[in-house]
Amino acid sequence: MKLVKTRPATKDYIWGGTKLKNWGKQSNSTNIAECWELSFNQSGPTIIDSGIDSEKPLMDVATKEDIGTIPASFEFFPVLIKFIDSASNLSVQVHPSDDYALKNEGQYGKTEMWYIISADPHCGLYVGFKKKTSSEEVRSKIKDGSIMDLLNFVEVKPGECYFIKSGTVHAIGGGVTLIEIQQNSTLTYRLYDYNRLGKDGKPRELHVEKALKVLDYEPYNPPKFKKPLIGECKYFSSSVYDVKDTTIKTDKASFKSLSFLGGKGTFGDLPYKNGDTFFLPANQEAKLSGTGKVVITEVK
């Protein structure tokens, strides 16, 4: 296959906002919480939005040669890329490690990272604990509704990145728009959800006892990455660039996914603008004519 533009699967979770609609993202719902820009996940597969395979799921068209030798070596397509717009706080949650998840859930865990696109004044993220704590203290704070007091809150601004390894308690705060690059998994344990009701009028399910078994109770200690790299693990490697009239190349090892956060122009023979995502298969190249900021993800 050749370079393609992708069309995301959209999710209308109760905390979602309307900013992604301003980017031209389409949904029948009033809000869009998440756009799954690159997804080989059955819960929301990405659709090809250009060329001879238009309207087909990307995961059904891309071959092992298209995704590259390194991604093809995994049991599953390793990465999932989302745009997220939070009108209100996401639940306080944690993702288990691969080892724990495979042993106890029969699936893989999740490590992820966030790159901030925009944030309203004084809005931010809850990432890890402020200080060392324990399962007993966390359980007690959940019961009395004061769990947020234990969490490390960070006001954010555009261009910042946060790496969330498995075991890290976290919640995206309201008023933040970001791109999330994550291990391809939907396994999440919720600790706390502000006593909210779901769309069915019932409290959303919590997984407190499971979460307590996988939490990292140490203070948050983020890894450091040297720019342009913004996050890396065995499942993904992502960097951000300001681009102008260049050629993007891949080798046989991996595809590249490009998500534009500004600018306009053409990539190959396809126009791009803010919010557009493209999939460049392995062992290919395409000319980019124009300017903009772009997050490029591959697997190394």
CORKA-V152510 format. One record per backbone hydrogen bond with DSSP energy under -0.5 kcal/mol. NH is the residue of the N-H (numbers start at 1). CO is the residue of the C=O. E is the energy in kcal/mol with one decimal. If there is no record, write none. Layout:
# CORKA-V152510
NH|CO|E + NH|CO|E
This chain:
# CORKA-V152510
4|279|-1.9 + 6|277|-2.6 + 7|47|-3.4 + 9|36|-1.1 + 11|34|-2.4 + 16|13|-2.1 + 17|32|-0.8 + 17|85|-1.0 + 21|18|-0.8 + 22|18|-0.9 + 22|19|-0.5 + 23|20|-0.7 + 24|21|-1.8 + 25|20|-1.7 + 32|17|-2.7 + 33|11|-2.7 + 34|11|-1.6 + 35|83|-2.3 + 36|9|-3.3 + 37|35|-1.4 + 37|81|-1.1 + 38|81|-1.5 + 44|41|-2.1 + 46|39|-2.3 + 47|7|-2.7 + 48|56|-2.9 + 49|5|-3.2 + 54|51|-1.5 + 55|48|-3.1 + 56|53|-1.9 + 58|46|-2.4 + 60|57|-1.4 + 61|57|-0.8 + 61|58|-1.1 + 62|58|-2.8 + 67|63|-2.0 + 68|64|-1.8 + 69|252|-2.3 + 70|253|-2.2 + 71|253|-0.7 + 72|68|-2.1 + 73|69|-0.6 + 73|70|-1.3 + 74|71|-1.5 + 80|182|-2.6 + 81|38|-1.9 + 82|180|-2.8 + 83|35|-2.1 + 84|178|-2.9 + 85|33|-2.4 + 86|176|-2.3 + 87|15|-2.4 + 87|85|-0.7 + 88|15|-1.5 + 90|172|-2.8 + 92|192|-2.5 + 93|91|-0.5 + 93|170|-2.5 + 94|189|-2.0 + 101|97|-2.7 + 102|98|-3.0 + 103|99|-1.7 + 104|100|-2.6 + 105|101|-3.0 + 106|101|-1.0 + 107|101|-1.1 + 110|96|-1.8 + 112|164|-2.4 + 113|181|-1.9 + 114|162|-2.9 + 115|179|-2.2 + 116|160|-3.0 + 117|177|-2.5 + 118|177|-2.0 + 120|175|-2.6 + 123|120|-1.9 + 125|154|-2.2 + 126|171|-3.0 + 127|125|-0.6 + 127|152|-2.9 + 128|169|-3.4 + 129|218|-0.7 + 130|150|-2.6 + 133|217|-2.1 + 138|134|-2.4 + 139|135|-2.6 + 140|136|-2.1 + 141|137|-2.4 + 142|138|-2.1 + 143|139|-2.0 + 144|140|-1.9 + 145|142|-0.8 + 146|141|-1.7 + 147|141|-0.9 + 149|146|-1.7 + 150|147|-1.8 + 151|147|-0.5 + 151|148|-0.9 + 152|128|-2.6 + 153|151|-0.8 + 154|125|-2.8 + 156|123|-2.1 + 159|116|-2.6 + 160|157|-1.6 + 162|114|-2.5 + 164|112|-3.2 + 164|162|-0.5 + 165|163|-0.7 + 167|95|-2.4 + 168|165|-1.8 + 169|167|-0.6 + 170|93|-2.2 + 171|126|-2.2 + 173|124|-1.7 + 175|86|-3.6 + 176|86|-0.7 + 176|173|-0.7 + 177|118|-2.8 + 178|84|-2.2 + 179|115|-2.3 + 180|82|-2.9 + 180|178|-0.5 + 181|113|-1.9 + 181|179|-0.5 + 182|80|-2.5 + 182|180|-0.5 + 183|111|-2.6 + 184|78|-2.4 + 185|183|-1.9 + 188|186|-0.6 + 189|94|-2.5 + 190|188|-0.5 + 191|92|-3.1 + 192|92|-1.4 + 196|193|-2.1 + 198|202|-3.5 + 201|198|-2.1 + 204|196|-1.0 + 207|190|-3.4 + 211|207|-2.6 + 212|208|-2.6 + 213|209|-0.8 + 213|210|-0.8 + 214|210|-0.6 + 214|211|-1.4 + 215|211|-1.3 + 216|167|-3.0 + 217|215|-0.7 + 220|129|-1.7 + 227|225|-0.5 + 229|226|-1.7 + 230|238|-3.1 + 231|238|-1.4 + 233|236|-2.7 + 236|233|-0.8 + 237|298|-2.3 + 238|231|-2.8 + 239|296|-2.2 + 240|228|-2.0 + 241|294|-2.5 + 243|241|-0.7 + 243|292|-3.1 + 245|290|-2.1 + 246|288|-1.4 + 248|286|-2.6 + 249|247|-0.5 + 250|284|-3.0 + 254|251|-0.8 + 255|67|-1.7 + 256|280|-2.2 + 257|297|-2.7 + 258|278|-2.2 + 259|257|-0.5 + 259|295|-2.5 + 260|258|-0.5 + 260|276|-2.9 + 261|293|-3.2 + 262|293|-0.6 + 264|291|-0.8 + 265|272|-1.6 + 266|289|-2.8 + 267|270|-3.5 + 268|287|-3.0 + 270|267|-2.1 + 272|265|-2.7 + 275|260|-3.0 + 276|273|-2.0 + 278|258|-2.4 + 279|4|-2.8 + 280|256|-3.0 + 280|278|-0.5 + 281|279|-0.7 + 282|66|-3.0 + 283|251|-1.5 + 284|281|-0.5 + 286|248|-2.1 + 288|246|-3.8 + 289|266|-3.0 + 289|287|-0.6 + 290|288|-0.6 + 291|264|-1.5 + 292|243|-1.4 + 294|241|-2.6 + 295|259|-2.7 + 296|239|-2.8 + 296|294|-0.6 + 297|257|-2.5 + 297|295|-0.5 + 298|237|-2.2
